[in-house]
Structures are given as C-alpha cells and as structure tokens.
C-alpha cells in the first residue's frame, strides 16, 4: 500500500515536535526501596520532522511505549526509550514526558499510623543526537502554612491553610534524587507537613507545630530554594508555591527559576 506520510512536502517547514499526546498506559516507576510502583501514566512522545517529509509514523510511537510499559522507569530508562524512538523514527531529536500519580508512605507524628499520600509527579526528557540527555523531574507536594501576620496581630489563634509546592529540577548526568527524598525535603520547608490520616493526638501535634512555625508563601519559597541549592548535583530549578487562602477568595502565590551556581 502507498505510504502517503512518507511522501515529500514542498512547503519548507521543519516541525520541531510531532507525535502523540494524552496516551494513557500503565507504567512502573522505580522506588527508593528497590521495588517498583505501578502508576497510570499520561504520556507525550514526539520527534522532530525534517521539512522534506509530509508526516511521521504515528503507530511506531505506540510500539515503543508498549514495549516499555512493563519495565521500571527512571532517568536512565527515559534515555533508552528516547534512543529507541530516534532509531525507530529515524529522527534527530525526541521528547518524552510522563505525568503520573506517585504514592509515598506517611507516618502520623504521634500515633504512628501509616497512610499513603498521593503526589502529582512528572518525568520529562529530551534527547538530541550528539548531545547528552536533558532530564527534568517534577514533584508537587502539599503542605500547611500558618500566617505570621495573623499570629502576630491576633490575641489567640492564627489562620492557616493548605498549600502546594511545585518543583522541577535538572541534575547532573548519572546523579539522581528519589521522589521520596525530594518530597521529604520539600514538605520540610512549610509550616507543617500534610498527612492523610491523623488521630486526635496527631491533630494536636500538627496544629501546634504549624503555630510555632509561621511562614508566608514568600518564606516557604525562599526556604525551598535554599534547600534545593544544597543538593550539589542540581543544575537548574523551577519552584512555585501557592497558598489556598482560608480567609480570602484567592490564593497567595510565588515562583522562582534559576540556574544553580556552584
């Protein structure tokens, strides 16, 4: 049969990214304890397309992803997936992004009860022939913040709220931080961590911990940037902090991007 997408195109426009998006597949993510966690992944996989070609081979993207859906994935495997994609599509550069829910165990601070906290995470990577892999890990972590101004001006109590930290990092080749460790570093910068399961004695503990550790959204962001700078292999960071205000009908927001100087 005639392969129309492999015919020539004379409009003179090379396409930087062409492929498939919103693909949902089961994937396995490597965990810190040496196991793997099954996740439902939402995937985008693309390649570049030279100006002389009319289209790419869409079915080959699914072929590559299907072969990898039962293997545990981290940054090293992302590079192998992209290498396979370059070879299968005869392309010069390829891009892959995997969004997924990842579960970390939380232990209540007093009762010691265990529960699972879901985190929105992502792996994204670009591989271009002749260049090293560019890998970005993204982790979103909820936290509690308590307003320093409210505490200062009030006779008793202070308003607090749940917030969300969003972090993306690039690190040196052959270096890696586990999702569990990055999430723990992140949540330590808020007024108090968030727990899915708390008994009364735990609730008392987290309420008082937040009260003793008041932070504006700006404080949380600055402390988070300093903590990320302490990771000697991190080269680039993008940080967002958002407080879902309890006394306003809007959120408090702060963001920061930098290449980390050594």
FIKOL-502923 format. One record per residue (C-alpha): residue number from 0; x, z, y. Coordinates in steps of 0.001 Angstrom, whole numbers. Example, Ala and Ser with C-alpha at 12.3 -4.5 7.8 and 13.67 -1.06 7.14 Angstrom:
2
<atom num="0" xx="12300" zz="7800" yy="-4500"/>
<atom num="1" xx="13670" zz="7140" yy="-1060"/>
This chain:
262
<atom num="0" xx="0" zz="0" yy="0"/>
<atom num="1" xx="1112" zz="-663" yy="3546"/>
<atom num="2" xx="2782" zz="2324" yy="5266"/>
<atom num="3" xx="1405" zz="1994" yy="8813"/>
<atom num="4" xx="3044" zz="5166" yy="10144"/>
<atom num="5" xx="6447" zz="3777" yy="9169"/>
<atom num="6" xx="5984" zz="660" yy="11297"/>
<atom num="7" xx="7742" zz="199" yy="14626"/>
<atom num="8" xx="6476" zz="1254" yy="18057"/>
<atom num="9" xx="7439" zz="-515" yy="21291"/>
<atom num="10" xx="6254" zz="1993" yy="23921"/>
<atom num="11" xx="9712" zz="3552" yy="24254"/>
<atom num="12" xx="8682" zz="7208" yy="23990"/>
<atom num="13" xx="10527" zz="9557" yy="21650"/>
<atom num="14" xx="8476" zz="12618" yy="20666"/>
<atom num="15" xx="10238" zz="15997" yy="20652"/>
<atom num="16" xx="7827" zz="17720" yy="18252"/>
<atom num="17" xx="5355" zz="16157" yy="15855"/>
<atom num="18" xx="3995" zz="17682" yy="12671"/>
<atom num="19" xx="1356" zz="20186" yy="11568"/>
<atom num="20" xx="-33" zz="23409" yy="13041"/>
<atom num="21" xx="-2546" zz="26111" yy="12107"/>
<atom num="22" xx="-1603" zz="25824" yy="8459"/>
<atom num="23" xx="-2647" zz="28974" yy="6574"/>
<atom num="24" xx="-681" zz="29781" yy="3440"/>
<atom num="25" xx="298" zz="32912" yy="1518"/>
<atom num="26" xx="3944" zz="33764" yy="2169"/>
<atom num="27" xx="6285" zz="36557" yy="1122"/>
<atom num="28" xx="8334" zz="38431" yy="3751"/>
<atom num="29" xx="11453" zz="40370" yy="2760"/>
<atom num="30" xx="11142" zz="44121" yy="3330"/>
<atom num="31" xx="13787" zz="46708" yy="4147"/>
<atom num="32" xx="13467" zz="48458" yy="774"/>
<atom num="33" xx="14376" zz="45285" yy="-1112"/>
<atom num="34" xx="10845" zz="44308" yy="-2064"/>
<atom num="35" xx="8699" zz="41600" yy="-554"/>
<atom num="36" xx="5349" zz="41847" yy="1219"/>
<atom num="37" xx="2636" zz="39255" yy="698"/>
<atom num="38" xx="1196" zz="38035" yy="4005"/>
<atom num="39" xx="-1251" zz="35405" yy="5179"/>
<atom num="40" xx="865" zz="33164" yy="7384"/>
<atom num="41" xx="-253" zz="30824" yy="10149"/>
<atom num="42" xx="2380" zz="28101" yy="10323"/>
<atom num="43" xx="3560" zz="25345" yy="12640"/>
<atom num="44" xx="6183" zz="22906" yy="11349"/>
<atom num="45" xx="7435" zz="19924" yy="13356"/>
<atom num="46" xx="10255" zz="17400" yy="13639"/>
<atom num="47" xx="11425" zz="15015" yy="16323"/>
<atom num="48" xx="10311" zz="11382" yy="16110"/>
<atom num="49" xx="12530" zz="8558" yy="17450"/>
<atom num="50" xx="10864" zz="6153" yy="19835"/>
<atom num="51" xx="11067" zz="3240" yy="17399"/>
<atom num="52" xx="8782" zz="4860" yy="14800"/>
<atom num="53" xx="4996" zz="4848" yy="15056"/>
<atom num="54" xx="4368" zz="8084" yy="13158"/>
<atom num="55" xx="5728" zz="10745" yy="10827"/>
<atom num="56" xx="4817" zz="11565" yy="7221"/>
<atom num="57" xx="2360" zz="14463" yy="7566"/>
<atom num="58" xx="1985" zz="15103" yy="3833"/>
<atom num="59" xx="5690" zz="15879" yy="3484"/>
<atom num="60" xx="5358" zz="18952" yy="5711"/>
<atom num="61" xx="2813" zz="20454" yy="3333"/>
<atom num="62" xx="5031" zz="19579" yy="383"/>
<atom num="63" xx="7919" zz="21547" yy="1907"/>
<atom num="64" xx="5790" zz="24558" yy="2818"/>
<atom num="65" xx="4053" zz="24678" yy="-554"/>
<atom num="66" xx="7410" zz="24827" yy="-2325"/>
<atom num="67" xx="8452" zz="27824" yy="-189"/>
<atom num="68" xx="5193" zz="29780" yy="-149"/>
<atom num="69" xx="6129" zz="31821" yy="-3242"/>
<atom num="70" xx="9670" zz="32754" yy="-2144"/>
<atom num="71" xx="10608" zz="35733" yy="64"/>
<atom num="72" xx="11454" zz="34631" yy="3614"/>
<atom num="73" xx="13811" zz="35931" yy="6293"/>
<atom num="74" xx="16062" zz="34124" yy="8796"/>
<atom num="75" xx="18304" zz="32654" yy="6093"/>
<atom num="76" xx="15341" zz="31158" yy="4241"/>
<atom num="77" xx="13947" zz="29790" yy="7526"/>
<atom num="78" xx="17149" zz="27777" yy="7865"/>
<atom num="79" xx="16803" zz="26462" yy="4322"/>
<atom num="80" xx="13190" zz="25450" yy="4945"/>
<atom num="81" xx="14233" zz="23539" yy="8051"/>
<atom num="82" xx="17147" zz="21926" yy="6217"/>
<atom num="83" xx="14703" zz="20729" yy="3565"/>
<atom num="84" xx="12404" zz="19429" yy="6294"/>
<atom num="85" xx="15178" zz="17471" yy="8012"/>
<atom num="86" xx="16123" zz="15827" yy="4724"/>
<atom num="87" xx="12542" zz="15113" yy="3645"/>
<atom num="88" xx="11511" zz="13668" yy="7022"/>
<atom num="89" xx="14855" zz="12020" yy="7852"/>
<atom num="90" xx="14815" zz="13818" yy="11220"/>
<atom num="91" xx="17426" zz="15120" yy="13628"/>
<atom num="92" xx="15727" zz="18381" yy="14619"/>
<atom num="93" xx="12974" zz="20566" yy="13170"/>
<atom num="94" xx="10974" zz="23579" yy="14351"/>
<atom num="95" xx="9150" zz="26213" yy="12303"/>
<atom num="96" xx="7002" zz="29141" yy="13424"/>
<atom num="97" xx="5328" zz="31639" yy="11108"/>
<atom num="98" xx="2828" zz="34153" yy="12515"/>
<atom num="99" xx="1726" zz="36953" yy="10197"/>
<atom num="100" xx="387" zz="40492" yy="9890"/>
<atom num="101" xx="3001" zz="42895" yy="8565"/>
<atom num="102" xx="2243" zz="46436" yy="7379"/>
<atom num="103" xx="4550" zz="49408" yy="7891"/>
<atom num="104" xx="4013" zz="52872" yy="6475"/>
<atom num="105" xx="3300" zz="55663" yy="8938"/>
<atom num="106" xx="3566" zz="59362" yy="8095"/>
<atom num="107" xx="1385" zz="61723" yy="10126"/>
<atom num="108" xx="3668" zz="64119" yy="12052"/>
<atom num="109" xx="2227" zz="67444" yy="10776"/>
<atom num="110" xx="28" zz="66829" yy="7735"/>
<atom num="111" xx="2452" zz="64262" yy="6293"/>
<atom num="112" xx="-418" zz="61975" yy="5253"/>
<atom num="113" xx="599" zz="58373" yy="4717"/>
<atom num="114" xx="-1196" zz="55297" yy="6011"/>
<atom num="115" xx="-446" zz="51657" yy="6810"/>
<atom num="116" xx="-144" zz="50275" yy="10352"/>
<atom num="117" xx="-600" zz="46536" yy="10847"/>
<atom num="118" xx="1772" zz="44718" yy="13222"/>
<atom num="119" xx="1484" zz="41172" yy="14549"/>
<atom num="120" xx="4855" zz="39510" yy="13858"/>
<atom num="121" xx="6422" zz="36079" yy="14022"/>
<atom num="122" xx="9497" zz="34202" yy="12876"/>
<atom num="123" xx="10371" zz="31007" yy="14740"/>
<atom num="124" xx="13407" zz="28803" yy="14271"/>
<atom num="125" xx="14846" zz="25514" yy="15469"/>
<atom num="126" xx="17487" zz="23567" yy="13567"/>
<atom num="127" xx="19227" zz="20538" yy="15057"/>
<atom num="128" xx="21830" zz="18544" yy="13171"/>
<atom num="129" xx="25307" zz="19616" yy="14266"/>
<atom num="130" xx="24126" zz="22902" yy="15814"/>
<atom num="131" xx="23611" zz="26427" yy="14460"/>
<atom num="132" xx="20157" zz="27743" yy="13722"/>
<atom num="133" xx="18269" zz="29251" yy="16653"/>
<atom num="134" xx="16101" zz="32055" yy="15273"/>
<atom num="135" xx="13669" zz="34293" yy="17152"/>
<atom num="136" xx="11882" zz="37293" yy="15696"/>
<atom num="137" xx="8776" zz="38643" yy="17396"/>
<atom num="138" xx="7177" zz="42039" yy="16789"/>
<atom num="139" xx="4166" zz="43612" yy="18538"/>
<atom num="140" xx="3849" zz="47391" yy="18346"/>
<atom num="141" xx="1039" zz="49636" yy="19674"/>
<atom num="142" xx="1872" zz="52897" yy="21435"/>
<atom num="143" xx="337" zz="55690" yy="23500"/>
<atom num="144" xx="1203" zz="56117" yy="27175"/>
<atom num="145" xx="325" zz="59024" yy="29463"/>
<atom num="146" xx="287" zz="58546" yy="33223"/>
<atom num="147" xx="2935" zz="60622" yy="35094"/>
<atom num="148" xx="963" zz="60399" yy="38353"/>
<atom num="149" xx="-2237" zz="61643" yy="36710"/>
<atom num="150" xx="-361" zz="64566" yy="35185"/>
<atom num="151" xx="1293" zz="65455" yy="38495"/>
<atom num="152" xx="-1843" zz="65496" yy="40642"/>
<atom num="153" xx="-4293" zz="66984" yy="38145"/>
<atom num="154" xx="-4943" zz="70681" yy="37676"/>
<atom num="155" xx="-5264" zz="70101" yy="33933"/>
<atom num="156" xx="-5080" zz="67080" yy="31657"/>
<atom num="157" xx="-3889" zz="63535" yy="32347"/>
<atom num="158" xx="-5308" zz="60158" yy="31478"/>
<atom num="159" xx="-3676" zz="58324" yy="28610"/>
<atom num="160" xx="-4274" zz="55049" yy="26844"/>
<atom num="161" xx="-3172" zz="52809" yy="24045"/>
<atom num="162" xx="-656" zz="50152" yy="24967"/>
<atom num="163" xx="1060" zz="47223" yy="23293"/>
<atom num="164" xx="4751" zz="46262" yy="23307"/>
<atom num="165" xx="5638" zz="42656" yy="22556"/>
<atom num="166" xx="9299" zz="41944" yy="21808"/>
<atom num="167" xx="11126" zz="38737" yy="20934"/>
<atom num="168" xx="14836" zz="38767" yy="20135"/>
<atom num="169" xx="17604" zz="36327" yy="19279"/>
<atom num="170" xx="20599" zz="37708" yy="17404"/>
<atom num="171" xx="23996" zz="36537" yy="16267"/>
<atom num="172" xx="24263" zz="34417" yy="13096"/>
<atom num="173" xx="24485" zz="36422" yy="9872"/>
<atom num="174" xx="23113" zz="39533" yy="11617"/>
<atom num="175" xx="19604" zz="40817" yy="11145"/>
<atom num="176" xx="17303" zz="43710" yy="12012"/>
<atom num="177" xx="14443" zz="44627" yy="9709"/>
<atom num="178" xx="10928" zz="44584" yy="11107"/>
<atom num="179" xx="10599" zz="48251" yy="10140"/>
<atom num="180" xx="13677" zz="49242" yy="12164"/>
<atom num="181" xx="12747" zz="47188" yy="15228"/>
<atom num="182" xx="9211" zz="48598" yy="15182"/>
<atom num="183" xx="10553" zz="52177" yy="14992"/>
<atom num="184" xx="12950" zz="51545" yy="17896"/>
<atom num="185" xx="10115" zz="50065" yy="19953"/>
<atom num="186" xx="7484" zz="52762" yy="19428"/>
<atom num="187" xx="10013" zz="55493" yy="20275"/>
<atom num="188" xx="10002" zz="54243" yy="23885"/>
<atom num="189" xx="6333" zz="55061" yy="24528"/>
<atom num="190" xx="4849" zz="58453" yy="25313"/>
<atom num="191" xx="3854" zz="58778" yy="21649"/>
<atom num="192" xx="3536" zz="56560" yy="18569"/>
<atom num="193" xx="187" zz="55384" yy="17203"/>
<atom num="194" xx="-944" zz="56487" yy="13734"/>
<atom num="195" xx="-3813" zz="55020" yy="11670"/>
<atom num="196" xx="-4547" zz="58379" yy="10026"/>
<atom num="197" xx="-4443" zz="61787" yy="11751"/>
<atom num="198" xx="-5875" zz="65190" yy="10858"/>
<atom num="199" xx="-6691" zz="67825" yy="13499"/>
<atom num="200" xx="-3224" zz="69347" yy="13382"/>
<atom num="201" xx="-1721" zz="65867" yy="13849"/>
<atom num="202" xx="-4058" zz="65102" yy="16748"/>
<atom num="203" xx="-2961" zz="68283" yy="18499"/>
<atom num="204" xx="677" zz="67297" yy="17982"/>
<atom num="205" xx="374" zz="63736" yy="19348"/>
<atom num="206" xx="-1758" zz="64873" yy="22305"/>
<atom num="207" xx="859" zz="67403" yy="23354"/>
<atom num="208" xx="3754" zz="65040" yy="22632"/>
<atom num="209" xx="2288" zz="62418" yy="24964"/>
<atom num="210" xx="1595" zz="65067" yy="27628"/>
<atom num="211" xx="5226" zz="66186" yy="27508"/>
<atom num="212" xx="6491" zz="62598" yy="27709"/>
<atom num="213" xx="4579" zz="60822" yy="30519"/>
<atom num="214" xx="5536" zz="57217" yy="31234"/>
<atom num="215" xx="4367" zz="54400" yy="33484"/>
<atom num="216" xx="4287" zz="50920" yy="31985"/>
<atom num="217" xx="7468" zz="50286" yy="34001"/>
<atom num="218" xx="9148" zz="53270" yy="32347"/>
<atom num="219" xx="8241" zz="52053" yy="28894"/>
<atom num="220" xx="9577" zz="48569" yy="29597"/>
<atom num="221" xx="12868" zz="49784" yy="31097"/>
<atom num="222" xx="13483" zz="52214" yy="28240"/>
<atom num="223" xx="12702" zz="49454" yy="25765"/>
<atom num="224" xx="15173" zz="47055" yy="27411"/>
<atom num="225" xx="17911" zz="49716" yy="27295"/>
<atom num="226" xx="17177" zz="50412" yy="23627"/>
<atom num="227" xx="17360" zz="46713" yy="22750"/>
<atom num="228" xx="20634" zz="46320" yy="24651"/>
<atom num="229" xx="22112" zz="48981" yy="22366"/>
<atom num="230" xx="21832" zz="46579" yy="19416"/>
<atom num="231" xx="25267" zz="44966" yy="19639"/>
<atom num="232" xx="24236" zz="41767" yy="17866"/>
<atom num="233" xx="21225" zz="40927" yy="20057"/>
<atom num="234" xx="21885" zz="37981" yy="22409"/>
<atom num="235" xx="18533" zz="37472" yy="24140"/>
<atom num="236" xx="15374" zz="39490" yy="24636"/>
<atom num="237" xx="11878" zz="38903" yy="25946"/>
<atom num="238" xx="9805" zz="42038" yy="26460"/>
<atom num="239" xx="6200" zz="42610" yy="27523"/>
<atom num="240" xx="4388" zz="45939" yy="27868"/>
<atom num="241" xx="687" zz="46259" yy="28514"/>
<atom num="242" xx="-1346" zz="49452" yy="29002"/>
<atom num="243" xx="-5071" zz="49115" yy="28319"/>
<atom num="244" xx="-6037" zz="51491" yy="31112"/>
<atom num="245" xx="-8622" zz="54169" yy="30354"/>
<atom num="246" xx="-9684" zz="54744" yy="33993"/>
<atom num="247" xx="-9611" zz="51097" yy="35177"/>
<atom num="248" xx="-11283" zz="47889" yy="34085"/>
<atom num="249" xx="-7909" zz="46169" yy="33957"/>
<atom num="250" xx="-4552" zz="46547" yy="32233"/>
<atom num="251" xx="-1178" zz="47580" yy="33642"/>
<atom num="252" xx="1475" zz="45001" yy="32734"/>
<atom num="253" xx="5250" zz="44496" yy="32924"/>
<atom num="254" xx="7637" zz="41902" yy="31459"/>
<atom num="255" xx="11340" zz="41146" yy="31383"/>
<atom num="256" xx="13608" zz="38397" yy="29966"/>
<atom num="257" xx="17405" zz="38442" yy="29804"/>
<atom num="258" xx="20468" zz="37177" yy="28011"/>
<atom num="259" xx="22230" zz="40366" yy="26944"/>
<atom num="260" xx="25740" zz="40610" yy="28395"/>
<atom num="261" xx="28493" zz="42168" yy="26266"/>
